[in-house]
């Protein structure tokens, strides 16, 4: 693998920063103490928390462990496209179709009303 900096989309970066910040807050530890326990430097930990650097998965797990937390990972399928149609475009089409339907039902019942049964079984 080359030494080029890998880029990560902003959403993933923001989610990771939020995760690390929540872990830091919950631990009640100083940044220096977390860095020491995680085996990383204080400036590097700050760079992770500001989103300037992206830690490896192993480093994230070490930071969580240093905060006294466990990092559970859950896998779920992510559908990006179906039948050649982008999922966002499909959602837009569904919302446009839904907008064609009346927003409020009619106040009068247009279906036949059922008559009340007069003979009671004894």
C-alpha positions as CSV (number, residue, x, y, z in Angstrom):
1,X,0.0,0.0,0.0
2,X,1.3,3.4,-0.9
3,X,1.8,6.3,1.5
4,X,-0.8,8.6,-0.1
5,X,-3.4,10.0,2.3
6,X,-6.7,8.2,1.9
7,X,-9.8,10.4,1.6
8,X,-13.0,9.5,3.5
9,X,-16.3,11.1,2.8
10,X,-17.4,13.9,5.1
11,X,-20.2,11.9,6.6
12,X,-18.0,9.1,7.7
13,X,-15.4,11.5,9.1
14,X,-18.1,13.4,11.1
15,X,-19.5,10.2,12.5
16,X,-16.1,9.0,13.6
17,X,-15.4,12.4,15.2
18,X,-18.7,12.3,17.1
19,X,-18.0,8.7,18.2
20,X,-14.6,9.6,19.6
21,X,-15.9,12.8,21.3
22,X,-18.7,10.8,23.0
23,X,-16.2,8.2,24.2
24,X,-14.0,11.0,25.6
25,X,-16.9,12.7,27.4
26,X,-18.1,9.4,28.8
27,X,-14.7,8.4,30.1
28,X,-14.2,11.6,32.0
29,X,-10.5,11.3,31.2
30,X,-8.2,14.0,29.9
31,X,-7.0,13.8,26.3
32,X,-3.5,13.2,27.5
33,X,-4.6,10.2,29.6
34,X,-6.6,8.7,26.8
35,X,-3.7,9.1,24.4
36,X,-1.3,7.5,26.9
37,X,-3.6,4.6,27.5
38,X,-4.3,4.1,23.8
39,X,-0.6,4.2,22.9
40,X,-0.8,7.3,20.7
41,X,0.4,10.9,21.1
42,X,-1.7,13.8,22.4
43,X,-1.4,15.8,19.2
44,X,-2.5,12.8,17.1
45,X,-5.5,12.2,19.3
46,X,-6.5,15.9,18.9
47,X,-6.1,15.6,15.1
48,X,-8.5,12.6,15.2
49,X,-11.0,14.5,17.3
50,X,-10.9,17.5,14.9
51,X,-11.2,15.3,11.9
52,X,-7.8,16.3,10.4
53,X,-6.6,12.7,10.5
54,X,-8.4,9.4,10.2
55,X,-7.3,6.6,12.6
56,X,-7.2,3.0,11.5
57,X,-9.9,0.7,12.8
58,X,-7.4,-0.8,15.3
59,X,-6.6,2.6,16.6
60,X,-10.3,3.5,17.1
61,X,-10.7,0.3,19.0
62,X,-7.7,1.1,21.2
63,X,-9.1,4.6,21.9
64,X,-12.4,3.2,22.9
65,X,-10.7,0.7,25.1
66,X,-8.7,3.4,26.7
67,X,-11.9,5.2,27.5
68,X,-13.2,2.1,29.2
69,X,-15.7,1.3,26.4
70,X,-16.2,-1.5,24.0
71,X,-16.8,-0.9,20.3
72,X,-19.4,-3.2,18.9
73,X,-19.8,-3.4,15.1
74,X,-23.0,-4.3,13.4
75,X,-23.2,-5.1,9.7
76,X,-26.3,-4.3,7.7
77,X,-26.9,-4.4,3.9
78,X,-26.8,-1.0,2.1
79,X,-28.7,-0.8,-1.1
80,X,-27.4,1.8,-3.3
81,X,-29.2,1.0,-6.5
82,X,-31.9,-1.4,-7.7
83,X,-32.6,-2.3,-11.3
84,X,-30.3,0.4,-12.5
85,X,-32.2,3.1,-10.6
86,X,-30.5,5.1,-7.8
87,X,-32.3,4.7,-4.5
88,X,-32.5,8.5,-4.0
89,X,-34.2,8.8,-7.5
90,X,-36.5,5.9,-6.6
91,X,-37.5,7.7,-3.4
92,X,-38.1,11.0,-5.2
93,X,-40.4,9.1,-7.7
94,X,-42.4,7.5,-4.9
95,X,-42.8,10.9,-3.1
96,X,-44.0,12.5,-6.4
97,X,-46.5,9.7,-6.8
98,X,-47.7,10.0,-3.2
99,X,-48.3,13.7,-3.8
100,X,-50.8,12.9,-6.5
101,X,-53.1,11.3,-4.0
102,X,-55.6,13.4,-2.1
103,X,-54.2,14.6,1.2
104,X,-57.5,14.4,3.0
105,X,-60.3,11.8,2.8
106,X,-63.8,12.9,1.9
107,X,-66.0,13.7,4.9
108,X,-68.9,11.7,3.5
109,X,-68.9,7.9,3.2
110,X,-69.4,6.9,-0.5
111,X,-69.5,3.2,0.1
112,X,-72.8,1.5,0.9
113,X,-73.7,1.7,4.6
114,X,-74.4,-1.5,6.4
115,X,-77.8,-1.7,8.1
116,X,-78.0,-2.5,11.7
117,X,-79.0,-6.1,12.4
118,X,-82.4,-6.0,14.1
119,X,-82.9,-9.7,14.9
120,X,-80.9,-10.7,18.0
121,X,-79.9,-14.3,18.5
122,X,-81.1,-15.5,21.8
